[in-house]
Amino acid sequence: MTSPPAIVYTIAGSDSGGGAGIQADLKAIHTLSNGACHGCSAITCLTAQNSCGVTSVHSPPVAFLREQLNVLEGDLYPKAVKVGMLGSGELAEEVGGWLRQLKEKHSGDGGVMPLV
């Protein structure tokens, strides 16, 4: 019987061109783990971009990012977290606070959780 894949979160922006951000992170998580990890995402901003550049960035409300993280954590608890583009100081503060709480939850196992 095989064990379920390890859950890895990527907290980052979405690249409409597919070359970076959430799209690239999810592909890397799957590829580098040979399918042993399942990538979950919390989107901090949406970009309008292609291979030539970024033309616009839209960030969701902080409450929506918090909801994404809480819903994921309630069902798909992470073994590792990767953080990318956060989009604003408010979103960065929210992610930082969430990561501190996550570290406290891991204090019983030495507080060890890979964070990139």
MOWOQUI-V459137 format. One record per residue. SS is DSSP state (hx for helix, st for strand, lp for the rest). PHI is phi in whole degrees, 0 to 359 (NA if undefined). OMEGA is omega in degrees with one decimal (none if undefined). Layout:
BEGIN
ss:SS phi:PHI omega:OMEGA
ss:SS phi:PHI omega:OMEGA
END
This chain:
BEGIN
ss:lp phi:NA omega:-179.4
ss:lp phi:272 omega:178.5
ss:lp phi:278 omega:178.8
ss:lp phi:294 omega:-179.7
ss:lp phi:294 omega:175.0
ss:st phi:290 omega:-179.2
ss:st phi:269 omega:177.3
ss:st phi:234 omega:177.6
ss:st phi:267 omega:164.8
ss:st phi:241 omega:179.7
ss:st phi:247 omega:-170.6
ss:st phi:194 omega:177.7
ss:st phi:276 omega:177.6
ss:st phi:261 omega:179.7
ss:st phi:262 omega:-177.9
ss:lp phi:299 omega:177.2
ss:lp phi:277 omega:175.3
ss:lp phi:81 omega:-175.3
ss:lp phi:267 omega:-177.2
ss:lp phi:209 omega:174.7
ss:hx phi:63 omega:-176.8
ss:hx phi:309 omega:-176.2
ss:hx phi:300 omega:-179.7
ss:hx phi:290 omega:179.7
ss:hx phi:299 omega:-179.0
ss:hx phi:298 omega:177.9
ss:hx phi:295 omega:179.8
ss:hx phi:295 omega:179.4
ss:hx phi:302 omega:-179.5
ss:hx phi:293 omega:-175.5
ss:hx phi:293 omega:-176.6
ss:hx phi:293 omega:179.3
ss:lp phi:264 omega:-174.8
ss:lp phi:55 omega:178.7
ss:lp phi:82 omega:-179.3
ss:lp phi:281 omega:179.2
ss:st phi:240 omega:176.3
ss:st phi:250 omega:-179.4
ss:st phi:272 omega:174.1
ss:st phi:241 omega:-175.8
ss:st phi:229 omega:168.8
ss:st phi:238 omega:-171.6
ss:st phi:268 omega:-177.4
ss:st phi:265 omega:177.0
ss:st phi:196 omega:176.6
ss:st phi:248 omega:177.8
ss:st phi:245 omega:168.0
ss:st phi:255 omega:-176.9
ss:st phi:207 omega:174.1
ss:st phi:219 omega:-177.6
ss:lp phi:290 omega:179.9
ss:lp phi:268 omega:179.9
ss:st phi:157 omega:179.0
ss:st phi:261 omega:178.9
ss:st phi:255 omega:-178.9
ss:st phi:199 omega:176.6
ss:st phi:227 omega:177.0
ss:st phi:234 omega:178.6
ss:st phi:255 omega:177.3
ss:lp phi:284 omega:174.0
ss:lp phi:298 omega:179.5
ss:hx phi:305 omega:-178.7
ss:hx phi:300 omega:178.8
ss:hx phi:289 omega:176.1
ss:hx phi:298 omega:178.6
ss:hx phi:303 omega:179.9
ss:hx phi:295 omega:177.0
ss:hx phi:302 omega:-177.9
ss:hx phi:294 omega:-179.0
ss:hx phi:295 omega:-179.8
ss:hx phi:294 omega:177.6
ss:hx phi:299 omega:-176.5
ss:hx phi:298 omega:-179.5
ss:hx phi:291 omega:-176.0
ss:hx phi:231 omega:-174.9
ss:lp phi:237 omega:-173.1
ss:lp phi:289 omega:-173.2
ss:lp phi:282 omega:170.1
ss:lp phi:262 omega:179.2
ss:st phi:204 omega:-179.7
ss:st phi:224 omega:174.7
ss:st phi:242 omega:-179.3
ss:st phi:247 omega:177.9
ss:lp phi:237 omega:-178.8
ss:lp phi:299 omega:-178.5
ss:lp phi:258 omega:170.4
ss:lp phi:89 omega:179.5
ss:lp phi:201 omega:177.3
ss:hx phi:298 omega:178.9
ss:hx phi:298 omega:178.9
ss:hx phi:292 omega:177.5
ss:hx phi:297 omega:177.5
ss:hx phi:298 omega:179.3
ss:hx phi:297 omega:179.2
ss:hx phi:296 omega:178.3
ss:hx phi:300 omega:178.0
ss:hx phi:296 omega:178.5
ss:hx phi:296 omega:179.0
ss:hx phi:296 omega:176.4
ss:hx phi:299 omega:178.4
ss:hx phi:296 omega:179.1
ss:hx phi:296 omega:178.3
ss:hx phi:298 omega:177.9
ss:hx phi:298 omega:178.8
ss:hx phi:296 omega:179.9
ss:lp phi:267 omega:-175.5
ss:hx phi:299 omega:178.4
ss:hx phi:294 omega:178.1
ss:hx phi:253 omega:177.7
ss:lp phi:86 omega:179.5
ss:lp phi:68 omega:-175.4
ss:lp phi:269 omega:171.8
ss:lp phi:207 omega:179.5
ss:st phi:303 omega:178.5
ss:st phi:228 omega:-179.9
ss:lp phi:247 omega:none
END
